Amino acid sequence: MELNDAVRTTFAARDYTGEPISDETLYDILETARFAPSGGNRQGNRVIVVRDQALRERLSELAEPAAKRYMAQINLGESPWNAVVPTKATPEDIAATPTAGLLTEPFRTASAVLVFVVDLRVVASMDQDLDRIGIVSGASIYPFVWNVCLGVRQAGFGSTITTLAIAQEPKLRELLDIPPEFGVCAVVPIGKPVKQLTKLRRRPVEEIAVRERFDGSAFTKG
């Protein structure tokens, strides 16, 4: 598949047919994806391939509390889990909100689930002293994660980057024997999508790119 086609058609696939993905195919995907950049080329990225059904059931369960809050905030018209605007959802609201199967079932129905972690001892977190949520560390792991998603698309399968279970990181560490010096970054279910989307909705360049300053004029072709 041509790169531009892969980039423009790799969507968040959550509904799978049950068709298995082989170890050989997964290995080939990882073999190419590993060339992703990382800070100082220190390559702190690691990935756990989870096929065991019981473990995948547990991953689904660990995603439920965050999924309930996510939906409770959606119901209130909020942007879920953002670190800037405090939520108006009470613990009671969250507890009473049904779990959205779309957010938790993919772990159960996927052919495999990849859990991505990064060695926190080798990432350069330049924003660690700023008065906001940390973001920069992700530069050393998410290019690898996205390379995998593109490779999965090229292989005729689908995936989606999820982070809900990471809200329960201590339990996630215990479940998968993850050392304390590693941070969990993404939990990615993989499977053959029931329907392959070929046209995605995204904001146009003119809405996301500006000239010279944040309040500059829209960037256009000319």
Secondary structure in CASP SS format (residue, H / E / C, confidence):
PFRMAT SS
TARGET T0000
AUTHOR 0000-0000-0000
METHOD secondary structure of the structure
MODEL  1
M C 1.00
E C 1.00
L H 1.00
N H 1.00
D H 1.00
A H 1.00
V H 1.00
R H 1.00
T H 1.00
T C 1.00
F C 1.00
A E 1.00
A C 1.00
R C 1.00
D C 1.00
Y E 1.00
T C 1.00
G C 1.00
E C 1.00
P C 1.00
I C 1.00
S C 1.00
D H 1.00
E H 1.00
T H 1.00
L H 1.00
Y H 1.00
D H 1.00
I H 1.00
L H 1.00
E H 1.00
T H 1.00
A H 1.00
R C 1.00
F C 1.00
A C 1.00
P C 1.00
S C 1.00
G H 1.00
G H 1.00
N H 1.00
R C 1.00
Q C 1.00
G C 1.00
N E 1.00
R E 1.00
V E 1.00
I E 1.00
V E 1.00
V E 1.00
R C 1.00
D C 1.00
Q H 1.00
A H 1.00
L H 1.00
R H 1.00
E H 1.00
R H 1.00
L H 1.00
S H 1.00
E H 1.00
L H 1.00
A H 1.00
E H 1.00
P H 1.00
A H 1.00
A H 1.00
K H 1.00
R H 1.00
Y H 1.00
M H 1.00
A H 1.00
Q H 1.00
I H 1.00
N H 1.00
L C 1.00
G C 1.00
E C 1.00
S C 1.00
P C 1.00
W C 1.00
N C 1.00
A C 1.00
V C 1.00
V C 1.00
P C 1.00
T C 1.00
K C 1.00
A C 1.00
T C 1.00
P H 1.00
E H 1.00
D H 1.00
I H 1.00
A H 1.00
A H 1.00
T C 1.00
P C 1.00
T C 1.00
A C 1.00
G H 1.00
L H 1.00
L H 1.00
T H 1.00
E C 1.00
P H 1.00
F H 1.00
R H 1.00
T H 1.00
A C 1.00
S C 1.00
A E 1.00
V E 1.00
L E 1.00
V E 1.00
F E 1.00
V E 1.00
V E 1.00
D E 1.00
L C 1.00
R C 1.00
V C 1.00
V C 1.00
A C 1.00
S C 1.00
M C 1.00
D C 1.00
Q C 1.00
D C 1.00
L C 1.00
D C 1.00
R C 1.00
I C 1.00
G C 1.00
I C 1.00
V H 1.00
S H 1.00
G H 1.00
A H 1.00
S H 1.00
I C 1.00
Y H 1.00
P H 1.00
F H 1.00
V H 1.00
W H 1.00
N H 1.00
V H 1.00
C H 1.00
L H 1.00
G H 1.00
V H 1.00
R H 1.00
Q H 1.00
A C 1.00
G C 1.00
F C 1.00
G E 1.00
S E 1.00
T C 1.00
I C 1.00
T E 1.00
T C 1.00
L H 1.00
A H 1.00
I H 1.00
A H 1.00
Q H 1.00
E H 1.00
P H 1.00
K H 1.00
L H 1.00
R H 1.00
E H 1.00
L H 1.00
L H 1.00
D C 1.00
I C 1.00
P C 1.00
P C 1.00
E C 1.00
F E 1.00
G E 1.00
V E 1.00
C E 1.00
A E 1.00
V E 1.00
V E 1.00
P E 1.00
I E 1.00
G E 1.00
K C 1.00
P E 1.00
V C 1.00
K C 1.00
Q C 1.00
L C 1.00
T C 1.00
K C 1.00
L C 1.00
R C 1.00
R C 1.00
R C 1.00
P C 1.00
V H 1.00
E H 1.00
E H 1.00
I H 1.00
A C 1.00
V E 1.00
R C 1.00
E C 1.00
R C 1.00
F C 1.00
D C 1.00
G C 1.00
S C 1.00
A E 1.00
F C 1.00
T C 1.00
K C 1.00
G C 1.00
END
